[in-house]
Amino acid sequence: MKQEIKERCEIISKNFKEISPERKILLEKLACHIQEKLNSGKEINLVYVCTHNSRRSHFGQVWAKVAADFYGFNINTFSAGTQATSFNQNAINALISSGFEVKKLDETQNPKYEVIFGENKSNLCFSKTIDDETLPKENFAAVMTCGDADENCPFISGCDLRIGTTYFDPKSYDNSILQDEKYTERSNQISMECLYVFSLIKKIIECNPN
């Protein structure tokens, strides 16, 4: 893991007291789901869902992967929306300012990006709808990051957990003096909550007496 991101995770992980008790109860439900998958030896798939799959859902996809890696777990993270748009540049900038390397892989209207947080550690990010062929069709948790997506996606086929961890949309501050501050604020909030979730999960150590 890149040193700057590792140090950021170490600092954030010492400040979980900033998360409200009510919010912790919600996040603990997601941790329990992940723990059950780990205990049963099943693959862990998290799909972060927002309306346009452009900002908050990408933050969730990226930071959940980082948080799992920070605590020593290997998981699969994805993001999706009720509509496909593109990965927002302001969200990309917020990740870059946090220490990520972001590589644009094509020049289409909805480009694919590799978001890198260490050697051979990265996420593929691009905007897509929940039925996209690149997403798991079963055995996944759908993490709803905005209320609008939660309302407009009353049923998500194949998920074995649907949970609403909604976040205020930094889009409201686009082209304002507070734009960068609010995108960073949302990225930081999502990173803290992802780290909190994985801090609760216990490693299963297989012991071979022979």
C-alpha positions as CSV (number, residue, x, y, z in Angstrom):
1,M,0.0,0.0,0.0
2,K,1.3,3.5,-0.8
3,Q,2.8,5.0,2.3
4,E,0.7,8.2,2.2
5,I,-2.6,6.2,2.1
6,K,-1.4,3.8,4.8
7,E,-0.5,6.7,7.1
8,R,-3.9,8.2,6.3
9,C,-5.6,5.0,7.3
10,E,-3.6,4.8,10.5
11,I,-4.7,8.3,11.5
12,I,-8.4,7.7,10.6
13,S,-8.5,4.4,12.5
14,K,-7.7,6.2,15.7
15,N,-10.7,8.5,15.4
16,F,-13.7,6.2,15.1
17,K,-15.2,8.1,18.0
18,E,-16.3,10.7,15.5
19,I,-18.8,8.2,14.1
20,S,-22.2,8.5,15.8
21,P,-23.6,5.6,17.8
22,E,-26.5,5.3,15.5
23,R,-24.3,5.2,12.5
24,K,-22.1,2.5,14.1
25,I,-25.1,0.2,14.5
26,L,-25.8,0.4,10.8
27,L,-22.2,-0.2,9.8
28,E,-22.0,-3.1,12.2
29,K,-24.7,-4.9,10.2
30,L,-22.4,-4.7,7.2
31,A,-19.5,-6.0,9.3
32,C,-21.6,-8.9,10.5
33,H,-22.5,-9.8,6.9
34,I,-18.8,-9.8,5.9
35,Q,-17.9,-11.8,9.0
36,E,-20.4,-14.5,8.1
37,K,-18.9,-14.7,4.6
38,L,-15.4,-15.0,6.0
39,N,-16.5,-17.6,8.5
40,S,-18.0,-19.8,5.8
41,G,-15.1,-19.4,3.4
42,K,-17.2,-17.5,0.8
43,E,-16.1,-14.8,-1.5
44,I,-16.8,-11.3,-0.2
45,N,-18.4,-9.0,-2.8
46,L,-19.5,-5.4,-2.0
47,V,-21.4,-3.3,-4.6
48,Y,-21.8,0.4,-3.8
49,V,-24.8,1.9,-5.4
50,C,-25.7,5.5,-6.1
51,T,-28.0,7.2,-8.7
52,H,-25.4,8.2,-11.3
53,N,-22.5,6.1,-10.2
54,S,-20.2,9.1,-10.4
55,R,-19.2,10.2,-6.9
56,R,-20.2,8.5,-3.6
57,S,-20.5,5.0,-5.0
58,H,-16.9,5.3,-6.4
59,F,-15.6,6.5,-3.0
60,G,-17.3,3.5,-1.4
61,Q,-15.8,1.1,-4.0
62,V,-12.3,2.5,-3.6
63,W,-12.2,3.0,0.1
64,A,-13.7,-0.4,1.0
65,K,-11.0,-2.1,-1.0
66,V,-8.3,0.0,0.8
67,A,-9.9,-0.6,4.2
68,A,-10.0,-4.4,3.7
69,D,-6.4,-4.4,2.5
70,F,-5.3,-2.2,5.5
71,Y,-6.7,-4.8,7.9
72,G,-5.4,-7.8,5.9
73,F,-8.5,-9.0,4.0
74,N,-9.0,-9.7,0.3
75,I,-12.4,-8.7,-1.0
76,N,-14.0,-7.6,-4.3
77,T,-15.6,-4.2,-4.5
78,F,-17.7,-2.7,-7.2
79,S,-19.9,0.3,-7.8
80,A,-23.1,0.9,-9.9
81,G,-26.0,3.2,-10.3
82,T,-29.6,3.5,-11.5
83,Q,-28.1,5.4,-14.4
84,A,-24.7,5.3,-16.1
85,T,-22.9,8.7,-16.5
86,S,-19.2,9.0,-15.8
87,F,-16.7,9.0,-12.9
88,N,-16.8,12.6,-11.8
89,Q,-13.5,14.6,-12.1
90,N,-14.0,16.3,-8.7
91,A,-14.3,12.9,-7.0
92,I,-11.2,11.7,-8.9
93,N,-9.3,14.9,-7.7
94,A,-10.3,14.1,-4.1
95,L,-8.8,10.6,-4.4
96,I,-5.6,12.0,-6.0
97,S,-5.3,14.5,-3.1
98,S,-5.5,11.5,-0.7
99,G,-2.5,9.8,-2.3
100,F,-4.1,7.6,-5.0
101,E,-2.7,7.4,-8.5
102,V,-5.5,7.5,-11.1
103,K,-4.8,6.4,-14.7
104,K,-7.4,7.2,-17.4
105,L,-7.6,4.1,-19.7
106,D,-9.6,5.5,-22.6
107,E,-11.1,8.6,-24.1
108,T,-14.8,7.7,-24.3
109,Q,-17.6,9.7,-22.8
110,N,-17.6,7.2,-19.9
111,P,-13.9,6.5,-19.5
112,K,-12.5,3.6,-17.4
113,Y,-10.0,4.6,-14.7
114,E,-7.5,2.5,-12.8
115,V,-7.3,3.8,-9.2
116,I,-4.1,2.6,-7.7
117,F,-3.3,2.5,-4.0
118,G,-0.2,0.3,-4.0
119,E,1.9,-2.2,-6.0
120,N,-0.6,-4.5,-7.8
121,K,-3.4,-2.9,-5.7
122,S,-6.0,-1.1,-7.6
123,N,-9.7,-0.6,-8.6
124,L,-11.2,-0.4,-12.0
125,C,-13.7,2.5,-11.9
126,F,-16.3,3.5,-14.5
127,S,-20.0,4.4,-14.4
128,K,-22.4,1.5,-14.9
129,T,-25.9,0.4,-14.1
130,I,-26.7,-2.3,-11.6
131,D,-27.4,-4.8,-14.3
132,D,-23.9,-4.4,-15.9
133,E,-22.3,-7.6,-17.0
134,T,-19.1,-6.8,-15.0
135,L,-21.0,-7.0,-11.7
136,P,-21.7,-10.1,-9.6
137,K,-25.1,-11.6,-10.1
138,E,-25.4,-13.3,-6.7
139,N,-23.5,-13.5,-3.4
140,F,-23.0,-9.8,-2.8
141,A,-24.0,-7.0,-0.5
142,A,-25.6,-3.9,-2.1
143,V,-24.5,-0.8,-0.1
144,M,-26.8,2.1,-1.0
145,T,-24.9,5.3,-0.7
146,C,-27.7,7.8,-1.6
147,G,-31.3,8.0,-0.6
148,D,-32.4,8.5,-4.2
149,A,-30.9,5.3,-5.4
150,D,-32.4,3.5,-2.4
151,E,-35.9,4.7,-3.4
152,N,-35.5,4.1,-7.1
153,C,-34.0,0.6,-6.7
154,P,-36.7,-1.1,-4.7
155,F,-35.3,-4.6,-5.6
156,I,-31.7,-5.6,-6.5
157,S,-31.6,-9.1,-7.9
158,G,-29.1,-11.5,-6.4
159,C,-27.9,-9.5,-3.3
160,D,-28.0,-11.3,0.1
161,L,-27.8,-8.0,2.0
162,R,-29.1,-4.6,1.1
163,I,-28.1,-1.8,3.4
164,G,-28.5,2.0,3.2
165,T,-25.4,3.9,4.3
166,T,-26.5,7.2,2.7
167,Y,-24.2,10.2,2.3
168,F,-24.8,13.8,1.5
169,D,-24.0,14.5,-2.2
170,P,-20.9,16.8,-2.7
171,K,-22.4,17.6,-6.2
172,S,-24.3,20.4,-4.4
173,Y,-21.0,22.3,-4.1
174,D,-19.8,21.9,-7.7
175,N,-18.3,25.1,-9.1
176,S,-18.4,26.8,-5.7
177,I,-15.6,27.9,-3.4
178,L,-16.3,24.9,-1.2
179,Q,-16.1,22.4,-3.9
180,D,-12.8,20.7,-3.2
181,E,-13.3,20.9,0.6
182,K,-16.7,19.1,0.4
183,Y,-15.5,16.4,-1.9
184,T,-12.6,15.7,0.4
185,E,-14.9,15.8,3.4
186,R,-17.2,13.1,1.8
187,S,-14.2,11.0,0.8
188,N,-12.9,11.2,4.3
189,Q,-16.2,10.2,5.9
190,I,-16.6,7.2,3.6
191,S,-13.0,6.1,4.2
192,M,-13.5,6.3,8.0
193,E,-16.7,4.3,7.9
194,C,-15.2,1.6,5.6
195,L,-12.2,1.3,7.9
196,Y,-14.6,1.0,10.9
197,V,-16.4,-1.8,9.3
198,F,-13.2,-3.8,8.6
199,S,-11.8,-3.0,12.0
200,L,-14.6,-5.1,13.5
201,I,-13.9,-8.2,11.5
202,K,-11.8,-11.0,13.0
203,K,-9.2,-12.9,11.0
204,I,-9.8,-16.6,10.8
205,I,-6.4,-18.4,11.3
206,E,-6.2,-22.0,10.2
207,C,-3.9,-24.0,12.4
208,N,-2.3,-27.2,11.2
209,P,-1.0,-29.2,14.2
210,N,1.1,-31.4,11.9
